[in-house]
Amino acid sequence: MVTTVSVMKKRQIVLPKIFCEEIRIHEGAPLRAVTVKGSILLTPIRPPSKSEYASIIKAAGRPLAKEPPGTVDKIKTAIRRARAHGRRA
């Protein structure tokens, strides 16, 4: 589907309802914005799947309670790796 949207005063756009329904995004949903050859590509950021969570827990090595400093970065890295692996499969 193709449509035209306008940029508001505060550089905001309104996505058509049909787009949001089609890709299942809602108010407040995080989107990744990337420029590609003069265009803007918006991609929903989904929560990790169950298999991604399993990979995250495995990479962390133990339950997440009382983790030492720096663990958040390890988890983010594990999420990126699990998602990258999913795209290659």
Residue pairs with C-beta under 8 A, 6 or more apart in sequence:
1 18
1 19
1 22
3 16
3 19
5 13
5 14
5 15
5 16
6 13
7 13
8 14
15 25
15 42
20 26
23 44
24 44
25 31
25 44
29 44
29 45
30 44
30 45
31 42
31 43
31 44
31 45
32 42
32 43
32 44
32 45
33 40
33 41
33 42
34 40
34 41
34 43
35 41
48 56
48 79
48 82
48 83
49 86
51 82
51 86
52 79
52 82
52 83
52 86
55 78
55 81
55 82
55 85
56 75
56 78
56 79
56 82
57 63
57 64
59 74
59 75
59 77
59 78
59 81
60 67
60 71
60 74
60 75
60 78
64 71
64 75
